[in-house]
Amino acid sequence: MDIPQERKIVTEIPGPRSREWFERRRRAVPQGVANIHPIVTARASGAIVEDVDGNRLIDFATGIAVLNVGHAAPEVVAAAQRQLELETHTCFHVTLNEP
């Protein structure tokens, strides 16, 4: 997946679809669970996240999860796919797996 690596705002933030998702969230998620930004992401690539309204934003929030390589780095996606084709998960306490 490739998203142009530039910021692009096409609606107000939050946009109409994001507001719909946050209304659904309000009805389903305990109020003690907070969100910092009123953004609902749909996809991400490199340093850009795209919300459900089509706004492209620079990702300053993901932190250690993708900080070093960006979202959907081809090498990471390929490595994950290779591992998922071998096995999805084993409990390390029960059995080791060959990486």
Phi and psi restraints in degrees (range 20) as a CNS / XPLOR table:
assign (resid 1 and name C) (resid 2 and name N)
       (resid 2 and name CA) (resid 2 and name C) 1.0 -126.6 20.0 2
assign (resid 2 and name N) (resid 2 and name CA)
       (resid 2 and name C) (resid 3 and name N) 1.0 122.4 20.0 2
assign (resid 2 and name C) (resid 3 and name N)
       (resid 3 and name CA) (resid 3 and name C) 1.0 -112.7 20.0 2
assign (resid 3 and name N) (resid 3 and name CA)
       (resid 3 and name C) (resid 4 and name N) 1.0 133.3 20.0 2
assign (resid 3 and name C) (resid 4 and name N)
       (resid 4 and name CA) (resid 4 and name C) 1.0 -52.4 20.0 2
assign (resid 4 and name N) (resid 4 and name CA)
       (resid 4 and name C) (resid 5 and name N) 1.0 135.0 20.0 2
assign (resid 4 and name C) (resid 5 and name N)
       (resid 5 and name CA) (resid 5 and name C) 1.0 -85.9 20.0 2
assign (resid 5 and name N) (resid 5 and name CA)
       (resid 5 and name C) (resid 6 and name N) 1.0 64.1 20.0 2
assign (resid 5 and name C) (resid 6 and name N)
       (resid 6 and name CA) (resid 6 and name C) 1.0 -150.9 20.0 2
assign (resid 6 and name N) (resid 6 and name CA)
       (resid 6 and name C) (resid 7 and name N) 1.0 150.6 20.0 2
assign (resid 6 and name C) (resid 7 and name N)
       (resid 7 and name CA) (resid 7 and name C) 1.0 -76.2 20.0 2
assign (resid 7 and name N) (resid 7 and name CA)
       (resid 7 and name C) (resid 8 and name N) 1.0 139.2 20.0 2
assign (resid 7 and name C) (resid 8 and name N)
       (resid 8 and name CA) (resid 8 and name C) 1.0 -148.9 20.0 2
assign (resid 8 and name N) (resid 8 and name CA)
       (resid 8 and name C) (resid 9 and name N) 1.0 121.1 20.0 2
assign (resid 8 and name C) (resid 9 and name N)
       (resid 9 and name CA) (resid 9 and name C) 1.0 -109.0 20.0 2
assign (resid 9 and name N) (resid 9 and name CA)
       (resid 9 and name C) (resid 10 and name N) 1.0 120.9 20.0 2
assign (resid 9 and name C) (resid 10 and name N)
       (resid 10 and name CA) (resid 10 and name C) 1.0 -114.6 20.0 2
assign (resid 10 and name N) (resid 10 and name CA)
       (resid 10 and name C) (resid 11 and name N) 1.0 -13.9 20.0 2
assign (resid 10 and name C) (resid 11 and name N)
       (resid 11 and name CA) (resid 11 and name C) 1.0 -137.6 20.0 2
assign (resid 11 and name N) (resid 11 and name CA)
       (resid 11 and name C) (resid 12 and name N) 1.0 171.3 20.0 2
assign (resid 11 and name C) (resid 12 and name N)
       (resid 12 and name CA) (resid 12 and name C) 1.0 -65.5 20.0 2
assign (resid 12 and name N) (resid 12 and name CA)
       (resid 12 and name C) (resid 13 and name N) 1.0 161.7 20.0 2
assign (resid 12 and name C) (resid 13 and name N)
       (resid 13 and name CA) (resid 13 and name C) 1.0 -112.0 20.0 2
assign (resid 13 and name N) (resid 13 and name CA)
       (resid 13 and name C) (resid 14 and name N) 1.0 120.1 20.0 2
assign (resid 13 and name C) (resid 14 and name N)
       (resid 14 and name CA) (resid 14 and name C) 1.0 -77.1 20.0 2
assign (resid 14 and name N) (resid 14 and name CA)
       (resid 14 and name C) (resid 15 and name N) 1.0 148.9 20.0 2
assign (resid 14 and name C) (resid 15 and name N)
       (resid 15 and name CA) (resid 15 and name C) 1.0 -80.6 20.0 2
assign (resid 15 and name N) (resid 15 and name CA)
       (resid 15 and name C) (resid 16 and name N) 1.0 176.9 20.0 2
assign (resid 15 and name C) (resid 16 and name N)
       (resid 16 and name CA) (resid 16 and name C) 1.0 -60.8 20.0 2
assign (resid 16 and name N) (resid 16 and name CA)
       (resid 16 and name C) (resid 17 and name N) 1.0 -41.9 20.0 2
assign (resid 16 and name C) (resid 17 and name N)
       (resid 17 and name CA) (resid 17 and name C) 1.0 -69.4 20.0 2
assign (resid 17 and name N) (resid 17 and name CA)
       (resid 17 and name C) (resid 18 and name N) 1.0 -38.5 20.0 2
assign (resid 17 and name C) (resid 18 and name N)
       (resid 18 and name CA) (resid 18 and name C) 1.0 -61.4 20.0 2
assign (resid 18 and name N) (resid 18 and name CA)
       (resid 18 and name C) (resid 19 and name N) 1.0 -42.1 20.0 2
assign (resid 18 and name C) (resid 19 and name N)
       (resid 19 and name CA) (resid 19 and name C) 1.0 -61.5 20.0 2
assign (resid 19 and name N) (resid 19 and name CA)
       (resid 19 and name C) (resid 20 and name N) 1.0 -39.6 20.0 2
assign (resid 19 and name C) (resid 20 and name N)
       (resid 20 and name CA) (resid 20 and name C) 1.0 -61.0 20.0 2
assign (resid 20 and name N) (resid 20 and name CA)
       (resid 20 and name C) (resid 21 and name N) 1.0 -44.2 20.0 2
assign (resid 20 and name C) (resid 21 and name N)
       (resid 21 and name CA) (resid 21 and name C) 1.0 -64.6 20.0 2
assign (resid 21 and name N) (resid 21 and name CA)
       (resid 21 and name C) (resid 22 and name N) 1.0 -39.7 20.0 2
assign (resid 21 and name C) (resid 22 and name N)
       (resid 22 and name CA) (resid 22 and name C) 1.0 -69.6 20.0 2
assign (resid 22 and name N) (resid 22 and name CA)
       (resid 22 and name C) (resid 23 and name N) 1.0 -30.3 20.0 2
assign (resid 22 and name C) (resid 23 and name N)
       (resid 23 and name CA) (resid 23 and name C) 1.0 -67.3 20.0 2
assign (resid 23 and name N) (resid 23 and name CA)
       (resid 23 and name C) (resid 24 and name N) 1.0 -43.1 20.0 2
assign (resid 23 and name C) (resid 24 and name N)
       (resid 24 and name CA) (resid 24 and name C) 1.0 -61.2 20.0 2
assign (resid 24 and name N) (resid 24 and name CA)
       (resid 24 and name C) (resid 25 and name N) 1.0 -42.8 20.0 2
assign (resid 24 and name C) (resid 25 and name N)
       (resid 25 and name CA) (resid 25 and name C) 1.0 -60.5 20.0 2
assign (resid 25 and name N) (resid 25 and name CA)
       (resid 25 and name C) (resid 26 and name N) 1.0 -43.0 20.0 2
assign (resid 25 and name C) (resid 26 and name N)
       (resid 26 and name CA) (resid 26 and name C) 1.0 -57.5 20.0 2
assign (resid 26 and name N) (resid 26 and name CA)
       (resid 26 and name C) (resid 27 and name N) 1.0 -37.5 20.0 2
assign (resid 26 and name C) (resid 27 and name N)
       (resid 27 and name CA) (resid 27 and name C) 1.0 -78.1 20.0 2
assign (resid 27 and name N) (resid 27 and name CA)
       (resid 27 and name C) (resid 28 and name N) 1.0 -21.5 20.0 2
assign (resid 27 and name C) (resid 28 and name N)
       (resid 28 and name CA) (resid 28 and name C) 1.0 -112.7 20.0 2
assign (resid 28 and name N) (resid 28 and name CA)
       (resid 28 and name C) (resid 29 and name N) 1.0 -21.3 20.0 2
assign (resid 28 and name C) (resid 29 and name N)
       (resid 29 and name CA) (resid 29 and name C) 1.0 -112.1 20.0 2
assign (resid 29 and name N) (resid 29 and name CA)
       (resid 29 and name C) (resid 30 and name N) 1.0 135.0 20.0 2
assign (resid 29 and name C) (resid 30 and name N)
       (resid 30 and name CA) (resid 30 and name C) 1.0 -55.4 20.0 2
assign (resid 30 and name N) (resid 30 and name CA)
       (resid 30 and name C) (resid 31 and name N) 1.0 143.3 20.0 2
assign (resid 30 and name C) (resid 31 and name N)
       (resid 31 and name CA) (resid 31 and name C) 1.0 -66.0 20.0 2
assign (resid 31 and name N) (resid 31 and name CA)
       (resid 31 and name C) (resid 32 and name N) 1.0 -18.1 20.0 2
assign (resid 31 and name C) (resid 32 and name N)
       (resid 32 and name CA) (resid 32 and name C) 1.0 -72.1 20.0 2
assign (resid 32 and name N) (resid 32 and name CA)
       (resid 32 and name C) (resid 33 and name N) 1.0 -12.4 20.0 2
assign (resid 32 and name C) (resid 33 and name N)
       (resid 33 and name CA) (resid 33 and name C) 1.0 -93.9 20.0 2
assign (resid 33 and name N) (resid 33 and name CA)
       (resid 33 and name C) (resid 34 and name N) 1.0 112.3 20.0 2
assign (resid 33 and name C) (resid 34 and name N)
       (resid 34 and name CA) (resid 34 and name C) 1.0 -96.2 20.0 2
assign (resid 34 and name N) (resid 34 and name CA)
       (resid 34 and name C) (resid 35 and name N) 1.0 155.9 20.0 2
assign (resid 34 and name C) (resid 35 and name N)
       (resid 35 and name CA) (resid 35 and name C) 1.0 -121.3 20.0 2
assign (resid 35 and name N) (resid 35 and name CA)
       (resid 35 and name C) (resid 36 and name N) 1.0 140.4 20.0 2
assign (resid 35 and name C) (resid 36 and name N)
       (resid 36 and name CA) (resid 36 and name C) 1.0 -83.7 20.0 2
assign (resid 36 and name N) (resid 36 and name CA)
       (resid 36 and name C) (resid 37 and name N) 1.0 -41.4 20.0 2
assign (resid 36 and name C) (resid 37 and name N)
       (resid 37 and name CA) (resid 37 and name C) 1.0 -121.1 20.0 2
assign (resid 37 and name N) (resid 37 and name CA)
       (resid 37 and name C) (resid 38 and name N) 1.0 144.9 20.0 2
assign (resid 37 and name C) (resid 38 and name N)
       (resid 38 and name CA) (resid 38 and name C) 1.0 -83.9 20.0 2
assign (resid 38 and name N) (resid 38 and name CA)
       (resid 38 and name C) (resid 39 and name N) 1.0 55.5 20.0 2
assign (resid 38 and name C) (resid 39 and name N)
       (resid 39 and name CA) (resid 39 and name C) 1.0 -124.4 20.0 2
assign (resid 39 and name N) (resid 39 and name CA)
       (resid 39 and name C) (resid 40 and name N) 1.0 135.1 20.0 2
assign (resid 39 and name C) (resid 40 and name N)
       (resid 40 and name CA) (resid 40 and name C) 1.0 -115.4 20.0 2
assign (resid 40 and name N) (resid 40 and name CA)
       (resid 40 and name C) (resid 41 and name N) 1.0 111.7 20.0 2
assign (resid 40 and name C) (resid 41 and name N)
       (resid 41 and name CA) (resid 41 and name C) 1.0 -81.1 20.0 2
assign (resid 41 and name N) (resid 41 and name CA)
       (resid 41 and name C) (resid 42 and name N) 1.0 146.9 20.0 2
assign (resid 41 and name C) (resid 42 and name N)
       (resid 42 and name CA) (resid 42 and name C) 1.0 -109.5 20.0 2
assign (resid 42 and name N) (resid 42 and name CA)
       (resid 42 and name C) (resid 43 and name N) 1.0 -35.2 20.0 2
assign (resid 42 and name C) (resid 43 and name N)
       (resid 43 and name CA) (resid 43 and name C) 1.0 -162.8 20.0 2
assign (resid 43 and name N) (resid 43 and name CA)
       (resid 43 and name C) (resid 44 and name N) 1.0 168.5 20.0 2
assign (resid 43 and name C) (resid 44 and name N)
       (resid 44 and name CA) (resid 44 and name C) 1.0 -153.1 20.0 2
assign (resid 44 and name N) (resid 44 and name CA)
       (resid 44 and name C) (resid 45 and name N) 1.0 151.0 20.0 2
assign (resid 44 and name C) (resid 45 and name N)
       (resid 45 and name CA) (resid 45 and name C) 1.0 -155.6 20.0 2
assign (resid 45 and name N) (resid 45 and name CA)
       (resid 45 and name C) (resid 46 and name N) 1.0 132.4 20.0 2
assign (resid 45 and name C) (resid 46 and name N)
       (resid 46 and name CA) (resid 46 and name C) 1.0 60.0 20.0 2
assign (resid 46 and name N) (resid 46 and name CA)
       (resid 46 and name C) (resid 47 and name N) 1.0 -124.7 20.0 2
assign (resid 46 and name C) (resid 47 and name N)
       (resid 47 and name CA) (resid 47 and name C) 1.0 -99.4 20.0 2
assign (resid 47 and name N) (resid 47 and name CA)
       (resid 47 and name C) (resid 48 and name N) 1.0 9.1 20.0 2
assign (resid 47 and name C) (resid 48 and name N)
       (resid 48 and name CA) (resid 48 and name C) 1.0 -115.0 20.0 2
assign (resid 48 and name N) (resid 48 and name CA)
       (resid 48 and name C) (resid 49 and name N) 1.0 136.4 20.0 2
assign (resid 48 and name C) (resid 49 and name N)
       (resid 49 and name CA) (resid 49 and name C) 1.0 -112.2 20.0 2
assign (resid 49 and name N) (resid 49 and name CA)
       (resid 49 and name C) (resid 50 and name N) 1.0 142.4 20.0 2
assign (resid 49 and name C) (resid 50 and name N)
       (resid 50 and name CA) (resid 50 and name C) 1.0 -114.2 20.0 2
assign (resid 50 and name N) (resid 50 and name CA)
       (resid 50 and name C) (resid 51 and name N) 1.0 129.6 20.0 2
assign (resid 50 and name C) (resid 51 and name N)
       (resid 51 and name CA) (resid 51 and name C) 1.0 -86.3 20.0 2
assign (resid 51 and name N) (resid 51 and name CA)
       (resid 51 and name C) (resid 52 and name N) 1.0 175.4 20.0 2
assign (resid 51 and name C) (resid 52 and name N)
       (resid 52 and name CA) (resid 52 and name C) 1.0 -67.2 20.0 2
assign (resid 52 and name N) (resid 52 and name CA)
       (resid 52 and name C) (resid 53 and name N) 1.0 -11.8 20.0 2
assign (resid 52 and name C) (resid 53 and name N)
       (resid 53 and name CA) (resid 53 and name C) 1.0 -97.5 20.0 2
assign (resid 53 and name N) (resid 53 and name CA)
       (resid 53 and name C) (resid 54 and name N) 1.0 -0.6 20.0 2
assign (resid 53 and name C) (resid 54 and name N)
       (resid 54 and name CA) (resid 54 and name C) 1.0 91.9 20.0 2
assign (resid 54 and name N) (resid 54 and name CA)
       (resid 54 and name C) (resid 55 and name N) 1.0 3.6 20.0 2
assign (resid 54 and name C) (resid 55 and name N)
       (resid 55 and name CA) (resid 55 and name C) 1.0 -75.1 20.0 2
assign (resid 55 and name N) (resid 55 and name CA)
       (resid 55 and name C) (resid 56 and name N) 1.0 136.1 20.0 2
assign (resid 55 and name C) (resid 56 and name N)
       (resid 56 and name CA) (resid 56 and name C) 1.0 -107.3 20.0 2
assign (resid 56 and name N) (resid 56 and name CA)
       (resid 56 and name C) (resid 57 and name N) 1.0 126.9 20.0 2
assign (resid 56 and name C) (resid 57 and name N)
       (resid 57 and name CA) (resid 57 and name C) 1.0 -126.7 20.0 2
assign (resid 57 and name N) (resid 57 and name CA)
       (resid 57 and name C) (resid 58 and name N) 1.0 147.6 20.0 2
assign (resid 57 and name C) (resid 58 and name N)
       (resid 58 and name CA) (resid 58 and name C) 1.0 -73.6 20.0 2
assign (resid 58 and name N) (resid 58 and name CA)
       (resid 58 and name C) (resid 59 and name N) 1.0 128.9 20.0 2
assign (resid 58 and name C) (resid 59 and name N)
       (resid 59 and name CA) (resid 59 and name C) 1.0 -84.1 20.0 2
assign (resid 59 and name N) (resid 59 and name CA)
       (resid 59 and name C) (resid 60 and name N) 1.0 104.6 20.0 2
assign (resid 59 and name C) (resid 60 and name N)
       (resid 60 and name CA) (resid 60 and name C) 1.0 -105.8 20.0 2
assign (resid 60 and name N) (resid 60 and name CA)
       (resid 60 and name C) (resid 61 and name N) 1.0 8.4 20.0 2
assign (resid 60 and name C) (resid 61 and name N)
       (resid 61 and name CA) (resid 61 and name C) 1.0 -118.2 20.0 2
assign (resid 61 and name N) (resid 61 and name CA)
       (resid 61 and name C) (resid 62 and name N) 1.0 -16.5 20.0 2
assign (resid 61 and name C) (resid 62 and name N)
       (resid 62 and name CA) (resid 62 and name C) 1.0 -70.4 20.0 2
assign (resid 62 and name N) (resid 62 and name CA)
       (resid 62 and name C) (resid 63 and name N) 1.0 -30.0 20.0 2
assign (resid 62 and name C) (resid 63 and name N)
       (resid 63 and name CA) (resid 63 and name C) 1.0 68.4 20.0 2
assign (resid 63 and name N) (resid 63 and name CA)
       (resid 63 and name C) (resid 64 and name N) 1.0 -136.8 20.0 2
assign (resid 63 and name C) (resid 64 and name N)
       (resid 64 and name CA) (resid 64 and name C) 1.0 -64.2 20.0 2
assign (resid 64 and name N) (resid 64 and name CA)
       (resid 64 and name C) (resid 65 and name N) 1.0 -17.7 20.0 2
assign (resid 64 and name C) (resid 65 and name N)
       (resid 65 and name CA) (resid 65 and name C) 1.0 -64.2 20.0 2
assign (resid 65 and name N) (resid 65 and name CA)
       (resid 65 and name C) (resid 66 and name N) 1.0 -38.8 20.0 2
assign (resid 65 and name C) (resid 66 and name N)
       (resid 66 and name CA) (resid 66 and name C) 1.0 -137.9 20.0 2
assign (resid 66 and name N) (resid 66 and name CA)
       (resid 66 and name C) (resid 67 and name N) 1.0 8.7 20.0 2
assign (resid 66 and name C) (resid 67 and name N)
       (resid 67 and name CA) (resid 67 and name C) 1.0 -53.5 20.0 2
assign (resid 67 and name N) (resid 67 and name CA)
       (resid 67 and name C) (resid 68 and name N) 1.0 -42.5 20.0 2
assign (resid 67 and name C) (resid 68 and name N)
       (resid 68 and name CA) (resid 68 and name C) 1.0 -74.8 20.0 2
assign (resid 68 and name N) (resid 68 and name CA)
       (resid 68 and name C) (resid 69 and name N) 1.0 -34.0 20.0 2
assign (resid 68 and name C) (resid 69 and name N)
       (resid 69 and name CA) (resid 69 and name C) 1.0 -121.7 20.0 2
assign (resid 69 and name N) (resid 69 and name CA)
       (resid 69 and name C) (resid 70 and name N) 1.0 -10.5 20.0 2
assign (resid 69 and name C) (resid 70 and name N)
       (resid 70 and name CA) (resid 70 and name C) 1.0 85.4 20.0 2
assign (resid 70 and name N) (resid 70 and name CA)
       (resid 70 and name C) (resid 71 and name N) 1.0 172.1 20.0 2
assign (resid 70 and name C) (resid 71 and name N)
       (resid 71 and name CA) (resid 71 and name C) 1.0 -73.1 20.0 2
assign (resid 71 and name N) (resid 71 and name CA)
       (resid 71 and name C) (resid 72 and name N) 1.0 140.2 20.0 2
assign (resid 71 and name C) (resid 72 and name N)
       (resid 72 and name CA) (resid 72 and name C) 1.0 56.2 20.0 2
assign (resid 72 and name N) (resid 72 and name CA)
       (resid 72 and name C) (resid 73 and name N) 1.0 36.4 20.0 2
assign (resid 72 and name C) (resid 73 and name N)
       (resid 73 and name CA) (resid 73 and name C) 1.0 -59.6 20.0 2
assign (resid 73 and name N) (resid 73 and name CA)
       (resid 73 and name C) (resid 74 and name N) 1.0 127.9 20.0 2
assign (resid 73 and name C) (resid 74 and name N)
       (resid 74 and name CA) (resid 74 and name C) 1.0 -53.2 20.0 2
assign (resid 74 and name N) (resid 74 and name CA)
       (resid 74 and name C) (resid 75 and name N) 1.0 -38.6 20.0 2
assign (resid 74 and name C) (resid 75 and name N)
       (resid 75 and name CA) (resid 75 and name C) 1.0 -66.3 20.0 2
assign (resid 75 and name N) (resid 75 and name CA)
       (resid 75 and name C) (resid 76 and name N) 1.0 -38.5 20.0 2
assign (resid 75 and name C) (resid 76 and name N)
       (resid 76 and name CA) (resid 76 and name C) 1.0 -71.7 20.0 2
assign (resid 76 and name N) (resid 76 and name CA)
       (resid 76 and name C) (resid 77 and name N) 1.0 -42.8 20.0 2
assign (resid 76 and name C) (resid 77 and name N)
       (resid 77 and name CA) (resid 77 and name C) 1.0 -59.9 20.0 2
assign (resid 77 and name N) (resid 77 and name CA)
       (resid 77 and name C) (resid 78 and name N) 1.0 -44.3 20.0 2
assign (resid 77 and name C) (resid 78 and name N)
       (resid 78 and name CA) (resid 78 and name C) 1.0 -63.7 20.0 2
assign (resid 78 and name N) (resid 78 and name CA)
       (resid 78 and name C) (resid 79 and name N) 1.0 -42.4 20.0 2
assign (resid 78 and name C) (resid 79 and name N)
       (resid 79 and name CA) (resid 79 and name C) 1.0 -65.0 20.0 2
assign (resid 79 and name N) (resid 79 and name CA)
       (resid 79 and name C) (resid 80 and name N) 1.0 -41.8 20.0 2
assign (resid 79 and name C) (resid 80 and name N)
       (resid 80 and name CA) (resid 80 and name C) 1.0 -64.4 20.0 2
assign (resid 80 and name N) (resid 80 and name CA)
       (resid 80 and name C) (resid 81 and name N) 1.0 -42.5 20.0 2
assign (resid 80 and name C) (resid 81 and name N)
       (resid 81 and name CA) (resid 81 and name C) 1.0 -61.8 20.0 2
assign (resid 81 and name N) (resid 81 and name CA)
       (resid 81 and name C) (resid 82 and name N) 1.0 -43.4 20.0 2
assign (resid 81 and name C) (resid 82 and name N)
       (resid 82 and name CA) (resid 82 and name C) 1.0 -58.5 20.0 2
assign (resid 82 and name N) (resid 82 and name CA)
       (resid 82 and name C) (resid 83 and name N) 1.0 -45.3 20.0 2
assign (resid 82 and name C) (resid 83 and name N)
       (resid 83 and name CA) (resid 83 and name C) 1.0 -66.6 20.0 2
assign (resid 83 and name N) (resid 83 and name CA)
       (resid 83 and name C) (resid 84 and name N) 1.0 -41.8 20.0 2
assign (resid 83 and name C) (resid 84 and name N)
       (resid 84 and name CA) (resid 84 and name C) 1.0 -64.2 20.0 2
assign (resid 84 and name N) (resid 84 and name CA)
       (resid 84 and name C) (resid 85 and name N) 1.0 -29.8 20.0 2
assign (resid 84 and name C) (resid 85 and name N)
       (resid 85 and name CA) (resid 85 and name C) 1.0 -70.8 20.0 2
assign (resid 85 and name N) (resid 85 and name CA)
       (resid 85 and name C) (resid 86 and name N) 1.0 -25.4 20.0 2
assign (resid 85 and name C) (resid 86 and name N)
       (resid 86 and name CA) (resid 86 and name C) 1.0 -82.5 20.0 2
assign (resid 86 and name N) (resid 86 and name CA)
       (resid 86 and name C) (resid 87 and name N) 1.0 -54.3 20.0 2
assign (resid 86 and name C) (resid 87 and name N)
       (resid 87 and name CA) (resid 87 and name C) 1.0 -166.9 20.0 2
assign (resid 87 and name N) (resid 87 and name CA)
       (resid 87 and name C) (resid 88 and name N) 1.0 147.9 20.0 2
assign (resid 87 and name C) (resid 88 and name N)
       (resid 88 and name CA) (resid 88 and name C) 1.0 -82.6 20.0 2
assign (resid 88 and name N) (resid 88 and name CA)
       (resid 88 and name C) (resid 89 and name N) 1.0 -44.1 20.0 2
assign (resid 88 and name C) (resid 89 and name N)
       (resid 89 and name CA) (resid 89 and name C) 1.0 -162.0 20.0 2
assign (resid 89 and name N) (resid 89 and name CA)
       (resid 89 and name C) (resid 90 and name N) 1.0 140.4 20.0 2
assign (resid 89 and name C) (resid 90 and name N)
       (resid 90 and name CA) (resid 90 and name C) 1.0 -134.0 20.0 2
assign (resid 90 and name N) (resid 90 and name CA)
       (resid 90 and name C) (resid 91 and name N) 1.0 149.5 20.0 2
assign (resid 90 and name C) (resid 91 and name N)
       (resid 91 and name CA) (resid 91 and name C) 1.0 -80.2 20.0 2
assign (resid 91 and name N) (resid 91 and name CA)
       (resid 91 and name C) (resid 92 and name N) 1.0 119.1 20.0 2
assign (resid 91 and name C) (resid 92 and name N)
       (resid 92 and name CA) (resid 92 and name C) 1.0 -58.2 20.0 2
assign (resid 92 and name N) (resid 92 and name CA)
       (resid 92 and name C) (resid 93 and name N) 1.0 -30.1 20.0 2
assign (resid 92 and name C) (resid 93 and name N)
       (resid 93 and name CA) (resid 93 and name C) 1.0 -74.9 20.0 2
assign (resid 93 and name N) (resid 93 and name CA)
       (resid 93 and name C) (resid 94 and name N) 1.0 -22.4 20.0 2
assign (resid 93 and name C) (resid 94 and name N)
       (resid 94 and name CA) (resid 94 and name C) 1.0 -94.1 20.0 2
assign (resid 94 and name N) (resid 94 and name CA)
       (resid 94 and name C) (resid 95 and name N) 1.0 -46.9 20.0 2
assign (resid 94 and name C) (resid 95 and name N)
       (resid 95 and name CA) (resid 95 and name C) 1.0 -152.0 20.0 2
assign (resid 95 and name N) (resid 95 and name CA)
       (resid 95 and name C) (resid 96 and name N) 1.0 141.0 20.0 2
assign (resid 95 and name C) (resid 96 and name N)
       (resid 96 and name CA) (resid 96 and name C) 1.0 -78.1 20.0 2
assign (resid 96 and name N) (resid 96 and name CA)
       (resid 96 and name C) (resid 97 and name N) 1.0 161.3 20.0 2
assign (resid 96 and name C) (resid 97 and name N)
       (resid 97 and name CA) (resid 97 and name C) 1.0 -131.5 20.0 2
assign (resid 97 and name N) (resid 97 and name CA)
       (resid 97 and name C) (resid 98 and name N) 1.0 150.3 20.0 2
assign (resid 97 and name C) (resid 98 and name N)
       (resid 98 and name CA) (resid 98 and name C) 1.0 -80.2 20.0 2
assign (resid 98 and name N) (resid 98 and name CA)
       (resid 98 and name C) (resid 99 and name N) 1.0 121.9 20.0 2
